[in-house]
Amino acid sequence: MVKIRLSRYGSTHNPHYRIVVADARRPRDGGYIENLGHYDPRKTREDYLKVNVERAQEWLAKGAQPTATAKRLLKAQGVKF
């Protein structure tokens, strides 16, 4: 199954996440199919959340399942489910 989920990067005590499309069997920070955007939970910059809305909607139409957190972030950017 293909999932839309978060993949962590960044240094210790400074988390940043990529919003990615990945096979559910892959590790959290392992390889992914496509990068859809990024998220900074600490909101240190004005553009702390950025998502490619068109690509996200295409993946959802193909059957990709978002995790709960990814779904919340996609909704905040205006992705229709």
N, C-alpha and C positions, 0 to 999 in steps of 0.2 A: 504494500500500500504506500502511496506517496503522501507525504505530510508537508504542511507549511508550518515551520517551527523556528525557534530561536537557536542560534549557534553562538556561543560565547567567544569573545576575543577581548583584548585589553589586558592591562597589567593587574597585579594583585591589588585588591581594594579599589579598583577602578574599572568596573565591568562595562563592557559595550557588547551589543548583540547584533548579529546579522539576522535578518529575516530571510530564511532560505526555504527552498523546496528540496526535500531530501527523501530518500527511501527510508521507511520507518525502521528498517533493520540496521541502519548505519549508526555509528556512535554519534553523540550530540555534537561534537566538534570535528567529526570526520568529514568525508567528502560529501558534496551536495550537488544537486542538478543545476540549480540556478539561484543566484542571489537577487532577492526582490527589494532589499533596502536595509536600513540600519535603525537601531534604537539605543539611546543613551538614557538609562533609568535615572541617572543623577541629574539630568536636565542641565548640564553645564553649558550648553550652547543653545542658541535660538532654534536651530534645526535639529533638535534632539530625536525627532522621528521623521523618517522619510521612507516612503513606499512607492514603488512603481505600480500604480493602481491598475493600469491596463493589463500588465503581465500577471498580476495577482488574480484578476477576474478570469483571465484565460486559464490559469491553472485550476481555479475553482470549478470552471465549466468542464474541465477534463476529469474532475473527480478527486482532486487533492483535498485532503481533510486538514483544516487548521487546528492547532492545539488551542486550548482555552485562552492563553495569553496572546498568541498570535491573532486569534479571532478578535480579541478586544482591541489590539493595535490596528488591525486592518479596518475595523469599524470606525475608529477614530480618524482614519484617513479617507473615509467615504467609500469603501469597497462594499458593494451590494452582495448579499448572500441569498 
